[in-house]
Amino acid sequence: MLFVSYFLNWIVILKLSKVLIAVQDGKIYTFAFSLDKLMFVMHDSQQFTSETIFRARIDKLNQLNNSAFVSYADGQTGFINLELGTKVQNGSILPLQLVWHGDDHKQSKLRTNWQLVGKYVVYRGDKLNRVSAKISNIVRDKFKVLLDKYPGDWVVRSSVNESTNFDCITSEMIQLYSQAQYIQTNAVHDMIYSGIPNYLKLLRNLALDDDCEIICNCSQIHQSLIAYQDMWQLDILTFDPRLNVENLINDYQKLLTTVIVETNSGATLEINRVSGINVIDVNNRLQNISNSKLNFLILDEVYQQICLRNLQGIILIDLIKNMTQEQQDNVMDYLKKIFKFDVSNTKVLGFSHSGLCELIRNKI
């Protein structure tokens, strides 16, 4: 199958080699490949993208739990957690940032402390004037010069190092600072700032091959990519109005309904969702490989399935039992490495007393 043609350890240096962005049946689909293997499938809402900032009203305040239900954007409702000491009441108006759209069963989630995320830096507000980063003194001195011109609470992302083109970083800081000034000036409007679509999140968060081609069939999307091309160093942008991803969509929809996945590593993955918890059961279908070795070989394929299916919330991986503590530690170390290459924030929690490997993956 296309989705499980895979080999060990290439994820540790994962870079996208091709990205297809297509408007199909009223939705925007994004298919991202690494070494010709499909890794991420994203689709965007035509209504609101996450990271959009709204002027919202608190409808029902729960002071005991420091939380509230809010309304925004012509009748949309959502949920927020408040910081301790936040002074608001029912009817209070404040800017909130959309974190997750919600669905038919759950409320949208928003946050009070909005931030602007770029490929190189994050703007977190104007209460502090600092640059937070694990960077060399040479790079830090360059940021200090920019901080005088563009004050704020900045975080340098982990992908930045001495080889990063600092002109690109400067351009992004100017852009984000300008956006922040606009948001603060226009806080009286219902929708203050339009968020980042998922196809841009992929290009923002993941490394690209030098010859990575980004193909789209929508002129408006193509123009938005051109606007980021120099700053994000997007090398090959192709506009193809005939691009059709119908077959990819059909294959992907079949994948989502497939419970049993046979992998090239010699294991079978059984993937189910039980009471909101994702369970991945690993079984050995070969006799010529030890269970301990298979547990390690299967991790790349487990990662690929989690990303492709966009599994969210609690994820339990039932690896083959009887691992030593050292083997469990190796599994943990490797999972932490590969989940650095993810568009979502994933926490690798460890092994439970029952031997299940536990992860929590944030909603996108």
N, C-alpha and C positions, 0 to 999 in steps of 0.2 A: 504493500500500500504506500501511496505517496507520503502519508502522514507519519509513518514509522520507519522509513528508510533512514538509518541512523548509525553512527558509530561513536565510540567512547571518546570523551574528553575534548571534543572540538568546541563544546560550549564554553570552556574556560577562556577561549579567545574569540567568543562569538562576535561576529560583525555581520551586518545586513549586506547582502549582495544584490538584492533586487526588491523593490517595493512597488506594488500595483495598487492604485487608488482609483476606484470606479464608482460612479453614481449609477445605481441599478435599482429599478423599482422603487424610487423615492428614498432610498437609503444610500449612505456613503460607506462602501466596503473597502477595507485596506488589508492586503495580503502581503506579509513581510517574509522574505526568504533569507536563509543563511546557507551558503554553499549549496544552493538549489533545493534546500529542504525547508518546507513551510514551518515557520515558528510562531507567528502571531497572526491572528485574524481579529480585526477590530471593526466595529460599525458605529456610526455616529447618528445621534438623534438630530432630526431636522429642527427641533424646537429649541433646546438649550444645550450647550456644551458644559461639561464640568469646568470648574474654576471661574465661571461667570459670577460677577459680583452684582448683587441686587440691593436696593433699598427696601428692607422688609419690616413687617410689623409683628410684634409679639402678640399672639392671640391668647395663649394660655400659659402662664408662668407657673413652674413647679419649683418653689424656692427650696423645698426640702432636698430635692435631687439636683439642684442647680441646672435645670433644663427647661426647655420651653418649646411649644409648637408655634410656628410662625406662618404667615402668609406673604406671598410675593408674586409679582408678575401676573396680575389679572387672575387671581383665584388659585394659584398654585400653593400647596401647603408643604411644610417640611418640619424637621426636628433639629434642634441645636442643643449642644451641651455648653453651659456658660462657665466662664472662669470664676473661681471663688472671689467674692467681693464685687462682682459686676452689679452696678446699680441700674436696674431696669424694672419696669412694671408692665402690666397688661396695657397694650396700646403704644408702647415705646417703639420708636422708629430707629433702625440702625443698619449700617451696611453689613451684609452677610455674603459669604462666598459659598457657592454650590460645590459640594464635594461629590455627591452621588445623586443620580436622578430619581432613584426609587422605581418601584414597579406597582403592579396591581395589589400587591400584598403588603408593601412596606412604604413608609414615608420617605421622601427625599431627605438627604442629610446636608446640613450647612454648617459653617463655622464662623465665629465672630472675628477672629484675627485673620484677615485676608492677606494673601501673599501673591507675588508674581514670580513664576518659575521660568527660568530660561535654560538654555543648554549649558551655560557656564556659571551663572550666578542666580541667586534667589534674592528678591527684595522682600523684606519682612516688615517694613513699616519705618516710621520716622522717630520713634521714641528714643532710640539709641543711634549713635553714630559710630559704627564699627564694621570691621570685616572679620568674619569668623571663617577660619580655614586651616587645613593642614597643608601648608605650602612652604616653599623655600623662602628665605629672607629676600632673595632677588625678586621673586614674584610678589611678595608682600609689600615691598617698597613701591612697586608699580601701582598696586591697589591703593596705597595710602595717598598717592597723587590724585587718583580718581575720586577718592572719598571726599576730598576737599571740594571738588566740583559737583559731586552728586551724593550729598549726605544721606545717610539712612542706615538701617540695619541690614547688612548684606551677608549672605553666606556663599562662599565659593564651593561649587560642586566638586565632587571627588575626581571627576574626569579631567580637571584642569591641572596641568603641570608646566614645567619650564618650556616644553616643546609646543605648547598651545599658542596659536597665533594671538598675540595680545591685542592686535587691532580688532579682531573679532569680539574679544571680551569687552573692549571699550565700546564698540558699537552696540552691543547688547545692553550694557549698563545704561547708556544714553537712552535707548529705547524703553527699557523698563522704568527708568526714572521719569521719563516723560509720561508714560502711562500712569504711574503712581500719582503724579501731579494732576493729571486729568481726573482720575478717580476721586481724589480728595476735593477737587474744585466742583465736581458735578455730582456730589453725594445726594442731591435732592431729587435726582431722576430715579424712575422705577428700576430700569436696568442700567447700571452705571458702566459696566465693562463686559464685553463679550469674551467668553473663555476660550481655551485652546482645544481644538478638535483632536480626536484620538490619533488621526494620521500624523499630526504635528507632534503629539506626545511621543510617538515611536521614534521620529527623527530627532527629537530633542533628547531622549533618554538613552538611545542605543548608538553604538559606534557603527560607522559605515565603512565598507570596503572602498578603496580608492576609486574603483570603477563601478561603484554602486549606481544603478540606473533606477530612477523614480519615474514611473509612467502613470499618467492619469488621463481620463477621458472628459474632464470638465474644465473648461477654460478658466472659470472663476477660481477653482482650486489650483490650477496651474499658475495663475498669477500670484496667488498667496505663497506658493512655493518659491517663485522667483524672488519675492520680497525677502525671503529668508536665505536665499541661495548663497550669497557671499558671506553673510554673518555666520551661518551654520556650516559652510563649506559643503554644500550639496553639489556634487560635481556634474552629474548627468540628469537633466530634467527633460522628459519627453512628453509632449502633448499628442495623444492618439485618440481622436474622437470615436474610432472604431473599436477601442478596447472593450472587450466583453468578458466578464468574469462569471458568467452563468454556470459554466461547468465547475469552476472552483467553488462557487456557492453551494451547488448541489452536492459535491464531494464533502464539503465541510458540514452541511446539514446531516449527511449520513454519519459522519464521524461523531457528531453530538449525540446521536441515538445509539451508537455502538457501545455496548457494555464491556465486551471481551476484546482485548487487543493483544494479538500475538506479536512479539517483538523479535528483532534480529539477535538480541542478546541471549535468547533461549528461555525467556520467561513469558508468562501470560499475565497481563494486567486485567483485573476486574474492577471497573470503576463505577461506583454507585453513589447516590446522594440519599442519606437517611436522616430524616428529621433535621434538615438544614446542615448536616455535616457530610463532607465529601470523604469517601473511603476508597482508597486504592489498595487492593489486595494483590500481592505479588506471589506467583506460584511458579515453581521450576518445572518446565515441561521436557527438559533434557536430563540425561543421566551422566553425561561426560563432563560436567562442570560442578564444582562444589557450591553449596548454598551460600557460603560466605563470599566467594568471588562473584557470584551472580548478583548478590545484593548490591555490590558496588557497581557492577556493570550496568545495572538497570536504572541507575539514578538519572542519567541523561534522558532516558526515554520517559521516565516519570515526570521530569521537568518539562519536557516537550508537551506531554499530554495536559499538564496543568496549565501551561501557557495557551495552547491551542483551544482548549475548552473554556478558558478564562474562569477557572474554578476560583471561588471566593469564599471568604470566611474560614472556618476550621477545616483543615485537611489532615486526615489520618492516613499514614502509609504503613500498611501491614507487611513489612518485609519478612523474609523467611527467618524463622526463629533460631535461637541458640548462637547468637553472636557474642563474642567476647567484648569486654568494655573497650578495648583498643579498637576493635572493628566498629563498634558503635560511634566512637569518637571520630574515626576516619570518615564514616558516613556523614556525620554532622558537619565536619570541616568542609567536605566536598559540596554538600547542599548549600552551605553559606556562600561558597564561591560561585556556584552557578546561578543562584538567585540574585546575585548582584546584577545579572543581565536580565532584568525584568522591568516591564513598564509599570508594574505595581510594586508596592512595598510589601515584602514577604518576610515574616519573622520565623526563623527556624528555632523551635522551642526546645527540642530534644526528645528523648524517649520516655514514655510513661512507664509506670510500674508493670503494666501489662505487655510492654515491648513494642508499643505502637509509636512510630515517629510522628511528632505533632508539628504542624505548621499553621500559621495564620496569614492569609493573603488578603490584602485590602481590596475593596471594590474599586473598579476603574470607572 
